[in-house]
């Protein structure tokens, strides 16, 4: 079953129904689209699905929940997951979905076997009318292929259209194979949701769904005692890949002085490095950045800890504590890149002294 499928139309029961033993029930059907290009509506659905859910107050309120009607052969048994009963059937086409779950048809949900006894709820599916196809707009689709989860991010999507604006809701959902990471149900016409910083873990893959719904609220009188949510929906899906977390590694060797400290290199954030010159009595320091690590010892016992092409030399800075501060570009192409840095103490009692190394891995 798709993650959170049974939440697409489900809202929490109102406070005056807090004592009801059936707290929500849903039947919905519709297509799924996979977005694979920037700011572009997918051309054709990848599958069609119908699902139902019934939630009760207690695990023992029922031992069986089924749905029947339409073209369902016999009945469809829902599967219990805690206090929820859930069922889903997928189809390769709209025609095959409608052969089993036609619209403009009434379905029957039967709950039995537990403390509630037997309850029978009629669920009239309205005439088939689907909202617009959801897709991510602007540069969002590209941005989430290398997503910096350490900062808040605004997801945007297209206009859901009048069906969702008038009688539905928009749901935005992020999940992995185990857990839901973010869920936001917004008014039908909304076109954005902000994912807070730190919601997603670094170096992970997630799935994203934007769901537009067109729904009715059938009465629960004579059945479950609470109005349900029945209707049609369209699901737009995309994948998210979060960038690696920033890292910092300390190395030293030989007679090098451990005078060089640096901040973790986070994309888009301020980065500071310090060299304590009072440890050797030198007047200035410089930091060099190279592509590769090294470890070879000079004749005096000091070790060179960086090698390969020099990428950058930070300017000479005076003591007693030489300090450099800069902002790392918020460029996701840098994510996962490691640069190897080392400081030199200059202009003192000896020509130079080498410090420890700091290996900087850029990321979130």
N, C-alpha and C positions, 0 to 999 in steps of 0.2 A: 504494500500500500504506500502511495506517495506520502511523503512527510507532510503532516498538517492538512491533509486533504479534507478531513472532517472539520477543520476550523474555517474553511473558506466562507461559509455563510453564518457561522455560529457566533453569537454575541452572548455575554453573560446574562443570565436571567435577572429581571428587575427585582428590587428588594422586596416587593410585596408578594413575590413568588418564591421567596427564599426557602419556604417549608415544603414546596412542591417536590414530589419524588421523581418526576420526570422534569429535568431542568432545561433541556433543549432537544430539538429534533430537526433534522435537515434531510432533504433530498435535492440533489443537483446533478446536472449533466452538462457536458460541453467539450470543446476541443482544447488541445495543448499545442502550442507553437514554440519552436526553439529559435531564438534569435542568434544569428551568426555574423551579423555585419552592423557597422555603426549606424545608429539613427535610422534603422530600416525595418519596416514591417515585414515579418516572415511571410513567405509566399504561400505556404500550405501547411496545414496541421500535421503533426507527426503521429497523433493518435487522438481518439475520442474516448470519453469515460463517463460513467454514471456512478454515483455513490450515495450512500445513506448513512446516517449516524443518529443514534439515540443515546442521550446521557441521563443517568439517574443519580439520585443522591447517594445511594448505598450500593455496594457490590452485589449484595444479595437481593436487590429489588426485582431481578429477573434472572431466569436461567436460559431463556431463549427469546430472541428478537428476529422476526422475519419480515421481508417485504414481498408483496405479491401484486399482480396486476400487469397491465400492458401485455407485452409478449414474453414475460418471464416464464420459463417452463417450471410450473409448480410454484416455488417460492425461493427467494434468495435469503440464506441464513447469514445474519450479521455475526461478526466475531467479537467476543468480549475482550476489552483492554481496560482493566480496572472498572471504573463506573461507566465507561463508554462502550457502546456496541457499534461496530463499524463494518462497512462492506463496500467493495469497489469492483467494478467490472470494466475492463478496457476493450476497445474495439478499433479495428483498422480504418474505419470510415464512418461518416455520418449516417449512411444508409444502414449499416450493420448495427450501429447504436440505436437508431430509431426503430429497427425491427424488434428489438427487445425492450427498449425503454422509449416508447413514443411519447411525444408531447401531447398537450391537450387531452390528457388521460388521467384518471384518478387511480392512485396506488393505495394499498392498504398496508399499514405497519402493525404487526401483532406482537405485543409484549406479553410474556407468560412465564409461569413456573416459579416466581419468587414471591416476595412479600407484597407486591402490588397485585397479585392475582393475574387475571387476563385483562389487558387493555387493548382496544382496537382503535387505531387512529387513521382517518382518511386523509390522504395527501394529494390534492388535485394539482397536477403539473400543468402550468399554463401553456398557451400557444407558444410554439417555438420562436423565440426572438432573442438573438445573441447580441451582446454589446460589441464594441470595437475590439480589434485584436491588440493586446498590450505589447508595447516594445519600449525599450530604454531610449531616451532621446539625448541630444547634445553629444558629448564625448563620453558619456557614462559607460557604454559597452566596452570601449577601448580601455578606459581608465581601470575598470575592474579586472582586466586581464593581468594587471600588475598593481594590485590594490594596496595602498598604504593604510593599514588598519589602525595605525597609531594616532590618526587625526580624524575628526568628524568628517563625514562625507554625505553630500546631498544626492540621493538617487532621484532622477526625474524620468517621467514617462509621458506618453502621448495622452490626448484627450480621451477619456473613457466613452464619451458620447452620451446622448440624452437618456438612453435606457438605464445606464448606471447612475447618472446624475439624478434622475427622477425617482428610481425605485430600487436602488442597489447600493453597494459599497465597493470600495477598492481595498484590496488586501496586498500588503507587501511583506514578503517572507524570505528569510535566509536560513539555510539549514545545511548540516552535513549528514553523513550516513548514520549518525548516532543521535545528535541533539539538534533542537532548534536553537539558533543563535540570536535571531531577531524576528519579531512579529509586530506588525503595525496595521491596524484596520482604520482607515481614514474615510471621511465623507466621499460619496460616490464620485464627485467631480474633481477631487484632489488629484494633483499631478506630481507630487514629490513626497519624499520621506527622508529624514535625516538619521543616518546610522551613527550613533555616538562613538567617540574614540575608544579603542580597546574592546569593541564588541566582538571582533573576530581575532583569532590567533594568527600570528605570523607563520609564513611558510606552510599554508594550508589551502585546500580547495573546498569550495562551498557551492551550493546550488541556490539560485535566486528565482523567485516567482513573483510576478505581478498579476493579480487576478481582478478582472472586472465582472461584476455580477448584475443580473437582472432578476429580481426575486419578488415573491408574494409572501404573505404571512397568513396561512390558513389557520382557522380557529382550532383550538384544542378542546372545545366544548364537546362533551360526550366521549372524548378519547383520552388524550394525555393530560388535559387540563391546562395546557400552555400553548400559545400560538407557536407555530413552527416557521421554518423558512424553506421555501421551495422555489426552484427556478433554474435559470440557465446562466452559465458562466463561461468565460474564455480565459485561459491561462497562458501567459507569456513566460518563458523560461530562459535563463542564461546561467553561465558558470562564472565563478569568482576565483581568482588565484591571488592570495595575499603574498606580499613580498617578505623576504627574510628579515628577521630582527637584527638590528645593529649590534655589533659585538666589538669588544676590545680585548686584546691579548697582550700581556706583559712578557718580554723576554730580556734576558741579559746574559753576560758571559765574560770570561777573562777578568780583568781588573776594572771593568767599566763601572762608573758610578751610577747608582740608581737615583737619578735626579729629575727624570722626565716623567711627567704625568699628563694624561690627556682625557678628554671627555669621550663618551660613547658617540659615534658619528651617526646621528639620526637625520634622515632626509628632511629638509625644510626647517631644521632647528639650529640654534646657535651652538657652536663648538668652540671649546677653549682648551688650550694647552699651556703648560707651565714648565719651566726649567729652573731649578734652584741652583743658582751660580755660587752661592755662599759655600757650598759643599767643596768647591775647588779653588775659590778665590779669583775666578776669571770674571771678565767684565761684560762679555756679550755671549749670546747663544744663537744658534741657527738650527732649524729643524729641516731635515731633508726627507723626501717621500719617494720611494722606489717601487717598482713593480714586483720585486721578488724578495724573499727573505735570504739571509746568508748567515754564515758563522765561520769567519776565519780570523785568526789571531795575528796581530802585528808583533813586531820584534819586542816592543815594550810591554806586551802582555794584554793590551786592549784588544777588543773584538769588534770587527765590523759586522753589523747585524742586518744590513740591507744590501741589495745588489740589483743588477739589471738596469734598464733605462731609468734615469731620474725623471720623475713626473713633475716635481715641484720642489723649490727651496723657499721656505718661509723667510721673510726678511730678518736681518740681524736685530735683536732686541736686547736692551741693557738689563743688568741685574739690579738688585740682588736676586729678584725673581723675574726672569724674562717671561712675558705673557703674550699669547696670540689669541685673538677672538675673531671668528668669522661665522657666516651663515652657510650651511651646506645647502646646495641647490635641492629643491624638491623635485628631483628628476628620477623617476623610477628606473631608468636605464642604469643608474648607479647601484641599485639594490643588489646586494650579494657580492659586490666588488670589494676586494681586500687590497689595501695599500699598506706598505711596510715603511715605518718611519723611525728615525733615530735623531738624537740631538747631538750637537757639538758645542763644547765650551771653548770660547776663543778669547784671545787677548788676556793672557795671564802669565803666571810664573812658568808655565810650559806652553808650547805652541798650541796644543789643543788637548782636550779630554773628551772621550766618547761616553755617551750615556747608555742606558738601557734602550730597548726598542719598544714601540707600541704598534701593534698590528691592528689597523682600523678596517673593519668590515661594515660598509654602509648599508643602512636598512631602516626599518621602521622602529 
